[in-house]
Structures are given as C-alpha cells and as structure tokens.
Amino acid sequence: MAQQLRGNDLRQLGFPEGRAIGLALAQLQRKHLKRLSLTNQLTLLQQILTTPMDFVTHLDWSYVAAALLPPPSRHIELVARKPYALYGAEHIEAGALHQMDTAMKLPVTVAGALMPDAHHGYGLPIGGVLATDNAVIPYAVGVDIGCRMALSVYNLPPKHLTQRVQELQKLLLDNTRFGNRTGFQHGRKMGHEVLDREEFRDIPFLRNKQATAADQIGTSGSGNHFVEFGIVDITDPTNEMGVPVGQYVGLLSHSGSRGLGASVANHYTKLAMENCQLPNEAKHLAWLSLDGELGQEYWAAMNLAGAYASACHEHIHQRMAKALGERPLAKVENHHNFAWRETLADGREAIVHRKGATPAGKGVLGVIPGSMTAPGFIVRGRGVADSLGSASHGAGRLMSRTRAKQELSESAVRQHLTDHGVVLQGGGLDEAPMAYKDIRAVMQSQQELVDVLGSFTPKIVRMDGA
C-alpha cells in the first residue's frame, strides 16, 4: 500500500494516548493486515476501540485490546477482623488497639498478637506481631529495619563503673557516633563482609547505597538509640550464656540499619501503596506478594538491612572491647523490626512481622530494655503459640515525643537521673525515663512468654546529642 495509517489517524478515531496506538500501528505492519484497505483498517480499529473485550483473546489484537481496557482495580477491601492475642491490655492506648484491629482485617492476615509495650505507629502499631500468607508489609516491618539489641557481658565487677566514670564516659565518646553524622571520624574505618553482599549490585535501587552504608557502618541512630554501660545481674544458674550467677559490667547497644534501612523501607512502602490500594485507614499496611518481583526484591533488601544492622553492633562492641581491654564472657543479641518466614503451630507457613517485638521462640535468648533508670531483662523465650513466639521489645512509650517535650523539664529529668545514679551523655526530653511505661508491669503482663535469666541496669548512657 502506498499509504499507511499514522498515530494521528488513530487519535482521531478516539484512541487514547499511550501504548495502544503504538501496538496497533505495529500490528498493522504484519503482511496479512497490510493488504487491507485504509478504510477496512479504520473500520477494524474502530471495532477494537468500541468493544475491546471482544478482542482480548484475538490472535492479532489481544495486546491492543488489553491496552485499551482500563487497568484492573487495585483497590482491595478489608475483611472481617480475625481474633488476636492481647497481652497487658491495661497498658495499651486505644490508637494502638485500633491499628491492630485494622491489621487483622487484611485479607492476607492469618494471625496476630499485640505486646504489652504497644503504642501507636505507622501501619502496624509498635509492639504488633502479624502473620501473613506469602506477603510482606514494609510498614509492618518498620522504617528502621533490623533494629537490634546487643549485650556484651564482661568479667569486671560493678564497682568498675563507679570508680572509672570519667574514663568510661570518654570511651563512649571516643568510640561511638550517633545521628546524621555519616562517618566514624576517628581511627581506621572498619570494613565488613556485609558491604560486599551481591544485593548492592543485583538490586537496582541499592546500587548507589553501598557507599553511604560503608560510611555509616558502626554508627548509631538518633531517637531512642543508645550505647550504655551498666550492671548485669545473672540470676538463673541454668542460663545458656555460660555465665555464673553474679554481677558483672555489661555494655548494651540499641540501633538499627541507619540510612540504608530507612531508604529501603520508604522506597518499597511507596511501591506497595501504588500496587495495593487499601482503604485510607489501612493504606500504610499495603503489602508485596512474595510471588512477585517487587516482593522478592524487598525481601532481599530487608535481609541485607538486617545483616547490616547486626554488623553495626559488631563494630560497636569490637571497638568498645578493645578500648576496655576485655573480652566479653558472653553476648546476647536479637532483632526487632523484621519479618521471618516461620511455621505456625497449626503447620501453616507464614511471614511473621515483628514491629517492635522480640523473637521469643522456645529457647531463644533476647534482651528487653527498660529505660535509663529502670532495668532491662535478659530473657529466654518460651515459644508460646498465641504470641507467635514473641514478647515486648521494651517498656514502650507512655508519652509521645511531643508530649514529653511539652510536659517535662530539663531540671526535673537531670534530678531524676542523679537520684538513680545515672550519667547521661546526649539525649533529650523525648527520651526521658518518665516518657516510658513501667517495665516491671510490662514484664508481669508477659511472664508466660519468657523466662528471666538476669537484668541489666544502665549507669553510663550515651545517646544522640551534645
């Protein structure tokens, strides 16, 4: 044919801008269709445009028809709320309960539990545990992916802390970095095998993240992240740590995956919300199927961020052990803000999200911190099925950060710390001990979930800030 149809001819027919025009013009170049007159081509295209459903299985025109149809609705309705286990209901605010109720209405949810330290968060409440069917929810993992507790126990007597306060303060100042400062600015940077992981090369989103991760490794975040010296009191002679009953010096750190984890969380949450459109009250619970490429990408990136968080603690504890001139007798570590592939009590495999919840499977060790003036606890999980093998990740907030800043005074907080023999470097009113729940009441609410092996009482605390 001397003439052929162009894009403007299809636009005049009513074809929308987009793939359909290009697909139709390409299809018309096939030999048996080029033989048609322009009039017949236009007539055929008009039929496809008018009734695209009639052509969705047509050998020649299925792709054009599909491009003309409106995209399938990604809006997903909630279902009836499934029951979930609730621990320490008297300690939990209504907002957190409402968020957990909403999470239990997701069609992918199979089970859930709410810990006694729970409080309001984005998507799943902090302290929420959610099991889903082959789906991962970035905001049910949390922004600080793999946020972690790590405790080193040293063969030093508690009096070491009172006799060498200034020396230990300097060790913390010299060997820790907090907040947005990206480099560990003294001494030789320490590498780590996690920085050589193939995910930094294989996942397009992560290709420009390795340099910042390398710069931030071994540093801690802001907010409630800390590195602190304190007294470890081992009370259970059957503890798996191999540490005799008695009191020791301990170093406890709390932080996560830094900028790497935050960027992963925000990127994949946005994609999840685009692909899984939930009612407004549940929009932050958008999920990614693990059958899909995005879900597999997020899962790999999440595991990388978790390994990176662990590496950061490894650096901190190596530096501090070297500075102290001591090898730890034992270490106890655990993630929260993570998702695991686990088998539930009924034999189903599920993705278990623990957002601000400590893994407490049978025999699993962990650390549940209190506040600067209240002890934390070294625990052994009992593997309770109703809790999805979980426990609280701390005391939990009693006041929001905003409320704490409004209602508490610097002088009152300083006096409270002095009364408890605690030295604080950095920190802010939003992290004052009074902003947290009573850890003993929280532990009482979950005594069926964990066995207590010992305690950790903070004495010299380092946080973000001057």
N, C-alpha and C positions, 0 to 999 in steps of 0.2 A: 504493500500500500504506500502511496506517495505521502499521505498524511497520517499522523498518529495523534492520539489524544494526549493532552498535557494536563498538568496539575490544575490549571485554572478552569479547564473544561469540567473537571470533577468537582471543583469548588462551586461552580455554577449549578451543578446538579444538586448540590447540598451536602457533599462530603465534608466532614469536619476536618480541621487541620490536624495533622498527626500521621501516625503510621499507616492508616487505612489507604491514604492517597498513594503513598509510595508502593505499598504492597499491590494495589490494584494496577498501577502503571507497569510494574514489573511483570505481573501475571499476563498482561495483555501482549507482552513480547513473546509469549510462547507461540510456536508455529501455528497450532490449530486455532488459536484465538486471533492471531494477526490476520487470518483470512476473512474474518467477519468485517462487514462494512462499518464505517464510523457510526451510522445510525443504529445498527444492531448492537455494537459495543455499548453505546449510550443507553440503549433500552435495557440491556443486560445489567449494566451498572446501576441503573435506576431501580431495577427489581431487587438487587442485592441491598441497596441502601434502604429501600422501603421495608423489606422483610428479611433482615439478616439471619433470623432464626431458621429460615428455610434453607440456608446455605451453610450452616455450621458443620455439616458432615459432607459437603460437596468436595469432590476430589480437587477441583481447581480453586475454589473460592472460600474454603474453610477459614484460612488465615485472615482474609479480608473481612469476612463476616464477624469473626471474633474481635477484630479491631474496631468494628462499628458498634458492637454491643457495649452497653455500659459496663464498667468493671464490676465484678461481683462485690456485693456488700461485705465490708469487713467488720461491720458493726456486730458485736457479739452481746447477746443478752445474758444477764445473770440468771442463776437457777436458785432453787430453794436452798436455804442455808443448811449446811451439814453441821452436825454437832462437833464440838472440840473440847479438849481437856483444858481446864482453867485452874491455875494454882495461885493462891493468895489474892482472891478476887477483891478483898477489902483494901488492898494496896494499889489497885489499878484504876486509873481515871477512865471516865466514860468515853473519851475520844479514842483511846486505845482499844477499848472493847468494841466500839463501832467499826473501827478499821478491821479488826479481826473478824467480826461478823461479815463484813463485806468480802474479805478474802475467802471466807468459807462458802461464798455463793458463786465463785468462779467455776465454770464447767470443767476445768482441768483439775480442780482441787479434789483430793481423795481423803485427806486427814489433816488435822491441825492441833496445835496446843499453844497456850499463852502462859508465859512465865511470870512469876510474881514481881519482877522488876520492870514490867512492861510500862511503856509510855508512848505517846503519840509520835509517829514518824511519817515519812513519805511512803505511801503504798502500804506495805505491811508494817504494823507497829514494831518499835524496838521491843525485843522480847518475844516476838512472834516466831512460831515454827510452823512451816507449811509444807505438806507433801503434795506433789502434783504428778499427774500422769504424763510422763515424757515431755514435760515443758519446763522451761526455766524462766523465772521472772527476775529481770535485773534489779528492780527496786525491792524485791523480797530478799535479795542478797544484800543490798545496800551499796552506798556510794563508796565507802572505804572497804573495798573488797579484801577479805582475808585479815581484817583487823584481828590482832593477836595478843595474847598474854604469854609472857615468858619469864620464868623464875629460875634464878641460879641460887643454890644454897652453898655457902662457904663454911669451912671449918674454922670459923672465927667466933669468939664469944660476943654476946650482945654489948658488953662494956666497950668494945672496939668502936661502937657508934658514938658513944658519949665522950670517949677520950680523944677522938680524932674528928670532931665535927668539921672544923675548917678544912682539914686535909681532904675529907670525903666530899665536901662541897666543891672543892677545886677539881677533884677527879671528875665529878659530874659535869662541871662547866667545861672542862677541857676535852671531855670525851663524848659529849652528846651535842646534837644540833636539833632545833625544833622549828616548826612553822614553815614559812615560804622560802627561807634561805635554802638555796638548792645545792650548795657544795659543802662537803665536810672540809672546812678550811684550814685544817692543820694536819701535818704529817702526810704520809703517803696514802693515796686513795687505795682502798682495798677492792680488788675485783671479786667476782663470784661467778660460778658456773651458770647461774640463772641468767646472767646478762648475755650468754652465748646461746640461749634457747632459740630453736628454729622458729618459734612463733613470731619473733621480732622480724623475721624475714618472710614468713609464709602468709601472715595475715596483713593485708594491705594497710589497714588502719593503724597497725602497730609499727610500721616501718620507720616512722620518724619519732618513735617514743623511746628507743633504746638509749640515746644519748642522755636524755633527762633522767631516765631510770638509773643510769650509771652514775650520774652526778648526785642523785638523791639517796643512793643506797647507804644504809646505816644511819639515816636521819629519822626523826620522828615528826609527827604532825602537830597541829595545834589542838585547841579544844581540850578534851579530856585525856589526851595522850600524855604519858609521863615515863620517866625513869627514876626509880627511887630505891634508897637503901632502907632496910627495916629489919625487924626481928622475926625470924622464922621459929615457930614453936611446933615441933613434931610431937604429936600426942598419941598416934596409933602405932604400936610396935610392929604391926603387920604390913606397914606401908611398903609399896613396891619400889620406892625410891632407894631403899637400902640405907637409909639414914636412921641412926638410933634415936630413940625418944630423947628430946632435949631442945635447947635453944641455940640458934645459930644466927649469923649475919646472912641476910639474903638481898638479892638485887632483883627487883621486879620491873619489867617494862611493858608498856601498852601502847601500841601504834599499829598502823596497817601498811597499805601498799602505796601511800603517797600519791603523787600526781598521776602515776600510771593507772592505779585502780580507779581513781575518780574519772579520768578520761574514758576508760573502758565503760564504766557504769553509765555515764551520761550519753555516750555515743549509742550504745546498744539499747538504752531505755528509749531514746528518741525513735530508733528504728522499730522497736517493739510497739510503741504507741501508734506509729504510722500503719503498721501491718495488723494490729489487733486493737480495734477501736471499741472500747468498753464504755459503759455509761460513765458520766462525769465523776461520780463518787468512787469509781473503781479504776479510773484511767491510769493511775500510776502502777497498777498491777498487771499491765499488759505483758504478755509472755511471748517467748520464741519457742517454736517447736524444735525439739532435738532431732527431728527427721529432716529439718531444713538446713540450708547452708548458713543462714544467719545464726540459728541456734547453735550449730556446731562451732561457728566462729566465736560466739560469745563464751561458750563453754571452755574452749581452749584458752581464750584471753583471760577468763576468770581464774582458771587454774594457774596460768602464768603469774597473774597478780598475787594469788595466794602464796605461790612459791617465792615471789619477790618479797612479800611481807615477812615471810619466815627468814629470808636472807638478811633483811634489815635488822631483825632481832639478833641474828647470829653475829653480825658485825658489832652491834652494841655490846653484847655480852663478851665477845672476844676482847674488845678494847678495854672494857672495864676489868676483866680478869687479869689482863696484862698489867694494867695500871695498879691493881691491888697486889699483884704478885702472888695470886692464889688461883688454884684450880678448883672449880666447883665440885662439891661432893655429889651433887645431883642437879638435874634440870627438869622442869615441868613446863610444858607448852600446850597451848590449844588455840585454834582459830575460832572466831565467830564471824558473822557477815560472810557466809559462804553457802554453797549448795553441794550436796553429796548425792551420789546415786546409791540408794540403800534398799534393802529388802525389809518390808514391814512385817509385823507379827503375823499377818494373815497370808504371808508368802508373796504378796504383790511387790514388784519392783517400782520404786517411786523416786522422784527427785525431792530430797528433803532440804528445804531452805531454813537456815538458822540466822535470823537477822537480830544480832544482839542476844544470842542464846549459845550456851556452852554445850558442846557434844558431851553426852553423859551415857554413852553405851556401857554395857556391863564391863567393868574393869578399866574403863578409860579414865585417865587422870586429867585434871584440869585445875585452873586457878580462877576463883570468883572473887574479885576485889571488892572492898567496901568503899571507903572514902579516905581522905588524907588523915582523918582522926579516928577511923574505925577499921578494925582488922578485915583482911580478906581471908579466904579459906582455900586450902589445898584439898581437893575432893577426888573421890573415886566414884564414877558413875555406876548406877545400879541397873541400867538398861530397861527402865520402865517403859512398856509399850505405849501407854496412853500419852506419855510426854514425847513420844517419838525419840526416845533416848536422848533427852535434852534437859538442861537446867538453866537457871538465870545466868547472865554474863556479868552481873554486878549487883549493886544495890538498886540502881535505877534512879532516875531523876524524880525529885519531889517538887522542884520548882523548874520552870522553863528558864533558859538562859536570860531572857529579857526580864522576867520577874526577879530573878536573883540579883541582877544588876540594879534593879529599882529598889528592892527592899533591904538589901544587905549593905553594911558599911565596911570600908577598909579596916577601920579600927576594931570593929567587933570581930571580924574574921581573924585579924592578927592576934587578938587576945585569945580567941578560941584555939588557934594553933599553938600559942605559947602554953596555954593551960594543958594541952595534950603532949607537950614536948616535941612538937614537930617543927622542923626548919624547912621553909619553902623558898625555892628559887623560881621566879616567874609566876605563872598562874594568874587568875583573875577572879573577880567576884562570881562569875558564872560557874566557876568550878569549886566554889567554897563548899566545905563539908556539909553545911546546913542545907545546901541545894539538893542533897541526896536522901533517899529513904534510909530507914534503919536496916542495916544489913542483917542484923540478928533476926529481925522479924521476917525478912525475906527468906533467910535460911530456914527458919521454923516452918515456913509455908511450903518448902520443898524438901523436907527431911526424908521423904520417901524416895526422892530421886537420886540422892547422892549420900555417900558416907564421907565424913570429915576426917582427914588424916592429920591436919595441922592448920596453923594460921600464919598469916603474915601481917605484921603491924608496921605501917610506914613511920619513918623517923626523919629522913632527909630526902626531900622531894624536889625534883626538877621538872618544870613544865615550860611551855612556850611563854615568852615574855622576858622583860628585863630582870 
